[in-house]
């Protein structure tokens, strides 16, 4: 699938220097992003880092446009910056805060760099992200413990070392898993009284609400995950393909789901016929009855019937429901790892102390 790059029209905001860093990078500037004209630029940076570190999936411009259209606590005019080195885009940074169900306020920082970005770029965008997050925090009530969070599109030993020196620690790990073949898929029954029905547009809100409820007790779940912005992002996700979805109902209640999809960019860029067996959840009252395994098996068959040769998914390695064990039992193997880095929120360091 080829995406045409939109023209960079409109008024360009004046570039601003990165600011004080331990080792300033000559020729490196951070500036506001022309949105949505430069969505393709951010997407290219993200994919360059992901592919270099072996990530399993290629991201699309359509996906980032949908995601950024429905952010909750993020203003793209003030909370997103593009880093250019001598006029060439090499990185971007975005901050967004969220109140989590378990009580923390996480000031998340998306830190995306190209593999060929000059040394010091990562430190520069991290400086900007922390400063911007502190400014946001100053305007919020201090009514709950807060953390900095860092998500990397390119998780290299050097980047990890920079985070650790600054006090970040990996607190949660996420595996990218692959079932290398779609042969020998088990035929697993659903419990009596549970059935899979074709997905119709009228069902979407109930499916969304069921997914939010299923994850409400999980680590990292946000207090606004069921809000209108999240719903619109779910509804408008460009990879939605209802014919692949496996949604289980007991009467009028959604009791479990797997929402597979096929990303054609994986085939175009990575050369793999890989489908995604993703968005797996089970109603809290129906866990432990084999629903997830039965739906995964159905999803694998659906992907195979569409010509896929393997399937992938992402999982929180410490998921309290035992998801990792379920996926291993269904033939998935760990291939990649991503880390949620966090550190306690602290005041800005005094001049010359870092």
Legacy VTK file of the C-alpha trace (Angstrom):
# vtk DataFile Version 3.0
C-alpha trace
ASCII
DATASET POLYDATA
POINTS 354 float
0.000 0.000 0.000
1.515 3.295 -1.052
0.699 6.511 0.765
1.036 9.812 -1.068
2.777 12.432 1.012
0.624 15.521 1.472
2.152 18.891 0.575
3.687 20.872 3.401
1.474 23.890 3.006
0.465 26.514 5.514
2.413 28.836 7.739
5.524 27.363 9.336
6.187 28.333 12.930
9.626 29.707 13.570
12.118 27.077 14.678
13.365 27.258 18.226
16.689 25.914 19.554
16.638 22.714 21.563
17.767 24.645 24.613
20.292 23.854 27.298
21.499 20.253 27.111
24.529 18.558 28.637
26.124 18.322 25.181
24.297 20.542 22.659
24.070 19.122 19.150
25.188 21.709 16.563
22.525 22.207 13.914
19.749 20.471 15.882
16.476 22.337 16.347
13.060 21.463 17.688
10.031 23.062 16.121
6.251 22.672 16.122
4.836 20.169 13.650
2.654 21.244 10.748
-0.321 18.994 11.352
-1.644 17.019 9.571
0.640 17.841 6.622
3.697 16.333 8.328
2.048 13.175 9.647
4.015 11.223 7.037
7.279 12.648 8.409
6.541 11.405 11.922
5.432 8.047 10.568
8.650 7.654 8.554
10.784 8.440 11.622
8.862 5.975 13.753
9.078 3.166 11.217
12.798 3.734 10.624
13.520 3.137 14.303
11.074 0.268 14.679
12.366 -1.626 11.665
15.991 -1.126 12.707
15.299 -2.823 16.049
13.263 -5.695 14.599
9.754 -4.570 15.480
7.125 -6.869 14.025
4.753 -4.280 12.558
4.961 -1.346 10.155
2.872 1.696 11.054
0.761 3.651 8.560
0.050 7.338 8.048
-3.663 6.558 8.285
-3.090 4.982 11.697
-1.183 7.932 13.146
-3.792 10.356 11.794
-6.572 8.428 13.524
-4.599 8.071 16.746
-3.646 11.741 16.940
-7.165 12.878 16.077
-8.450 11.332 19.305
-5.772 12.102 21.902
-7.202 13.130 25.282
-4.624 15.116 27.256
-2.335 16.200 24.441
-2.418 19.424 22.436
-0.467 18.899 19.229
0.378 22.609 19.034
2.190 22.589 22.362
2.943 18.941 23.145
4.523 17.708 19.917
7.865 18.695 18.427
9.889 17.666 15.386
13.683 17.590 15.656
15.624 18.567 12.566
19.375 18.338 12.095
20.615 20.778 9.494
17.108 20.800 8.033
16.621 17.000 7.948
13.946 15.428 10.204
15.662 12.988 12.577
13.353 12.627 15.584
10.110 13.692 17.198
8.757 13.852 20.724
5.232 13.958 22.117
3.937 14.198 25.674
0.530 13.215 27.043
-0.653 12.741 30.607
-3.240 10.272 31.878
-4.745 9.367 35.219
-4.539 5.630 35.692
-7.128 3.442 37.371
-4.574 2.287 39.926
-3.978 5.804 41.172
-0.931 7.227 39.396
-0.776 10.148 37.018
1.558 9.162 34.195
3.242 11.873 32.147
3.973 9.808 29.061
6.735 10.724 26.617
6.923 9.230 23.129
10.557 9.469 22.011
11.120 8.542 18.373
14.514 8.774 16.673
15.917 7.651 13.357
18.841 5.216 13.669
21.076 7.750 11.880
20.156 10.698 14.111
23.298 12.475 15.379
24.585 11.622 18.848
22.829 13.678 21.481
19.473 13.833 19.671
17.807 11.438 22.085
19.015 13.403 25.101
17.760 16.630 23.517
14.223 15.415 22.902
14.127 13.851 26.360
15.115 17.214 27.860
12.268 18.890 26.007
9.768 16.202 27.022
10.613 16.418 30.712
10.486 20.216 30.699
7.125 20.208 28.913
5.721 17.575 31.279
6.781 19.652 34.281
5.021 22.684 32.827
1.845 20.642 32.345
2.068 19.217 35.864
2.362 22.702 37.346
-1.132 23.483 36.053
-2.692 20.264 37.410
-3.792 19.512 40.986
-1.237 17.548 42.997
-3.907 15.037 43.962
-2.118 11.770 43.173
1.430 10.411 42.829
2.951 11.167 39.444
5.558 9.535 37.244
7.482 10.266 34.092
6.990 7.536 31.512
9.150 6.942 28.442
8.235 4.887 25.390
10.900 4.325 22.730
10.360 3.487 19.093
14.026 2.438 18.937
15.035 0.676 22.139
18.820 0.500 21.950
21.329 -0.136 24.760
22.493 3.486 24.497
18.975 4.868 24.853
18.284 2.602 27.807
21.545 3.709 29.442
20.544 7.380 29.055
17.196 6.701 30.731
18.750 4.724 33.565
21.292 7.477 34.324
18.335 9.837 34.696
16.541 7.539 37.111
14.175 5.670 34.789
13.635 1.961 35.335
11.881 -0.661 33.271
8.729 -1.439 35.242
6.719 -3.399 32.694
7.707 -5.474 29.692
5.721 -6.267 26.573
6.485 -9.134 24.223
5.839 -9.260 20.506
4.875 -12.892 19.858
4.591 -14.883 16.630
2.866 -18.145 15.796
5.199 -19.161 12.954
2.670 -21.380 11.210
-1.081 -21.494 10.823
-1.088 -25.279 10.618
-2.382 -27.519 13.393
-4.888 -25.023 14.761
-6.889 -26.735 17.524
-10.677 -26.942 17.295
-11.778 -25.610 20.684
-15.426 -25.329 21.737
-17.024 -22.312 23.396
-18.969 -22.825 26.638
-22.614 -23.800 26.361
-24.757 -20.710 25.783
-21.912 -18.688 24.204
-21.866 -18.010 20.478
-19.922 -15.956 17.931
-22.085 -13.666 15.812
-21.270 -11.646 12.692
-20.226 -8.120 13.660
-22.559 -5.356 12.511
-22.016 -1.600 12.913
-24.810 -1.500 15.478
-22.723 -3.796 17.717
-19.626 -1.603 17.822
-20.407 0.428 20.922
-21.233 -2.680 22.949
-17.979 -4.298 21.788
-15.994 -1.190 22.697
-17.616 -0.929 26.135
-16.941 -4.615 26.796
-13.270 -4.206 25.906
-12.888 -1.163 28.180
-14.554 -3.033 31.057
-12.364 -6.102 30.539
-9.167 -4.056 30.818
-10.330 -1.667 33.548
-8.460 -3.524 36.286
-5.278 -3.999 34.300
-2.022 -2.163 34.886
-1.891 1.082 32.911
-5.631 1.372 32.276
-6.747 5.013 32.244
-9.733 6.652 33.901
-10.864 8.072 30.545
-10.407 4.945 28.430
-14.151 4.663 27.976
-14.581 8.301 26.945
-15.766 9.725 23.666
-12.288 10.292 22.204
-11.283 6.685 22.825
-14.572 5.466 21.365
-14.103 7.498 18.188
-10.554 6.217 17.797
-11.844 2.643 18.170
-14.652 3.214 15.687
-12.447 4.884 13.077
-9.394 2.604 13.313
-8.351 2.081 9.659
-7.340 -1.556 10.228
-10.787 -2.582 11.467
-12.103 -5.477 9.402
-15.293 -6.803 10.967
-15.355 -9.998 8.909
-12.241 -11.178 10.767
-13.463 -10.309 14.268
-14.437 -13.090 16.641
-16.839 -11.687 19.237
-18.533 -14.045 21.679
-21.944 -13.272 23.142
-24.007 -14.796 25.938
-27.445 -13.380 25.316
-26.956 -9.622 25.003
-23.606 -9.588 26.818
-20.240 -9.558 25.075
-18.197 -12.114 27.033
-15.004 -12.189 24.969
-13.373 -11.055 21.778
-10.421 -11.300 19.445
-10.246 -8.565 16.801
-7.760 -9.742 14.161
-6.520 -7.546 11.349
-4.210 -7.686 8.351
-1.709 -4.875 7.841
-0.718 -4.870 4.178
2.374 -2.782 4.987
3.841 -5.805 6.790
3.803 -7.666 3.486
4.958 -4.682 1.419
7.824 -3.581 3.686
8.794 -6.698 5.663
7.821 -9.321 3.107
5.812 -11.438 5.551
2.285 -12.802 5.176
1.513 -12.061 8.794
-1.892 -11.384 10.300
-2.484 -9.952 13.731
-4.421 -11.937 16.331
-4.918 -8.934 18.585
-7.255 -7.066 20.936
-7.974 -10.140 23.025
-10.154 -9.761 26.099
-12.604 -11.741 28.227
-15.385 -10.478 30.488
-14.208 -10.717 34.118
-17.115 -13.028 35.055
-16.341 -15.429 32.223
-12.603 -15.955 32.641
-11.183 -19.415 33.103
-13.738 -21.115 30.823
-11.641 -21.407 27.679
-13.260 -18.526 25.801
-10.007 -16.773 24.896
-8.397 -19.932 23.517
-11.487 -20.831 21.492
-11.687 -17.342 19.989
-7.955 -17.272 19.229
-8.308 -20.580 17.378
-11.178 -19.145 15.327
-9.151 -16.003 14.617
-6.179 -18.049 13.400
-8.434 -19.952 11.006
-9.861 -16.675 9.691
-6.355 -15.324 9.048
-5.291 -18.552 7.355
-8.366 -18.445 5.131
-7.304 -14.941 4.062
-3.938 -16.225 2.882
-1.779 -15.448 5.911
1.114 -17.766 6.803
1.691 -16.694 10.408
0.123 -14.639 13.177
1.445 -12.134 15.699
0.251 -10.382 18.836
1.528 -8.179 21.643
1.211 -9.018 25.324
1.945 -7.484 28.705
4.358 -10.053 30.135
2.981 -9.503 33.661
-0.713 -9.525 32.723
-2.492 -10.737 35.857
-4.961 -12.872 33.894
-2.195 -15.190 32.695
-2.423 -14.086 29.065
1.213 -14.949 28.336
0.631 -18.585 29.279
-2.523 -18.733 27.150
-0.691 -17.431 24.098
2.223 -19.805 24.550
-0.226 -22.685 24.800
-1.745 -21.554 21.485
1.625 -21.771 19.735
2.917 -18.189 20.009
6.599 -17.559 20.716
8.325 -14.438 22.042
10.239 -12.564 19.364
10.650 -8.967 20.566
10.460 -6.983 23.799
9.409 -3.411 24.542
9.712 -1.682 27.891
7.605 0.788 29.827
10.191 2.993 31.548
9.116 5.121 34.498
10.570 7.264 37.237
8.991 9.267 40.047
8.074 12.799 39.069
10.566 15.268 40.583
11.133 19.031 40.438
13.391 20.430 37.772
17.079 19.883 38.635
19.019 22.902 39.778
21.391 24.514 37.275
24.612 22.573 36.890
23.493 19.509 38.856
22.956 17.173 35.941
LINES 1 355
354 0 1 2 3 4 5 6 7 8 9 10 11 12 13 14 15 16 17 18 19 20 21 22 23 24 25 26 27 28 29 30 31 32 33 34 35 36 37 38 39 40 41 42 43 44 45 46 47 48 49 50 51 52 53 54 55 56 57 58 59 60 61 62 63 64 65 66 67 68 69 70 71 72 73 74 75 76 77 78 79 80 81 82 83 84 85 86 87 88 89 90 91 92 93 94 95 96 97 98 99 100 101 102 103 104 105 106 107 108 109 110 111 112 113 114 115 116 117 118 119 120 121 122 123 124 125 126 127 128 129 130 131 132 133 134 135 136 137 138 139 140 141 142 143 144 145 146 147 148 149 150 151 152 153 154 155 156 157 158 159 160 161 162 163 164 165 166 167 168 169 170 171 172 173 174 175 176 177 178 179 180 181 182 183 184 185 186 187 188 189 190 191 192 193 194 195 196 197 198 199 200 201 202 203 204 205 206 207 208 209 210 211 212 213 214 215 216 217 218 219 220 221 222 223 224 225 226 227 228 229 230 231 232 233 234 235 236 237 238 239 240 241 242 243 244 245 246 247 248 249 250 251 252 253 254 255 256 257 258 259 260 261 262 263 264 265 266 267 268 269 270 271 272 273 274 275 276 277 278 279 280 281 282 283 284 285 286 287 288 289 290 291 292 293 294 295 296 297 298 299 300 301 302 303 304 305 306 307 308 309 310 311 312 313 314 315 316 317 318 319 320 321 322 323 324 325 326 327 328 329 330 331 332 333 334 335 336 337 338 339 340 341 342 343 344 345 346 347 348 349 350 351 352 353
